[in-house]
Amino acid sequence: MTATVTQRLMLWFPRCECEKPIVYHLVKDYDLIVNVFRAKVTPDEEGYLMLDVTGTEANIAGALDYVRTFNVTISATARGLTWHADRCTSCGNCLTHCPTGALHVADRATMAVAFDDARCIECLACLRVCPFGACASLF
């Protein structure tokens, strides 16, 4: 049995590629499980997509090669949400709104808020409740 892995990806679709069923083919042709966290099509009809893909390493590699044929930019390191520690005052307003605990108190002695991007599902709840702009969205 081949092990499955999960990769988080950020895809940018130029205008000419937004209406193609690319994600459909990732599921159907490459046997991947796709979990879409965020998607946006801008007024200029460019598309942004944050997703996790789960499957074998070979299937993921084949799928990414397929996606690249469409002039889609793939980033395995980019995040659609960023946390700016220098703007955070550790007020804690975000803590109860973060469903995964990505924003959490790292040290009970100092009550400092920390961010674990591996746990973030980009629900954007933190954007709405942070009065200091510590959380920001790339799109």
Secondary structure, DSSP 4 states (H G I P E B T S, - for coil): -PPPEEEEEEEEE-GGGTTS-HHHHHHHTT--EEEEEEEEE-TT--EEEEEEEEE-HHHHHHHHHHHHTTT-EEESS--SEEE-TTT-----TTGGG-TTSSEEEEETTTTEEEE-GGG-----HHHHH-TT--EEE--
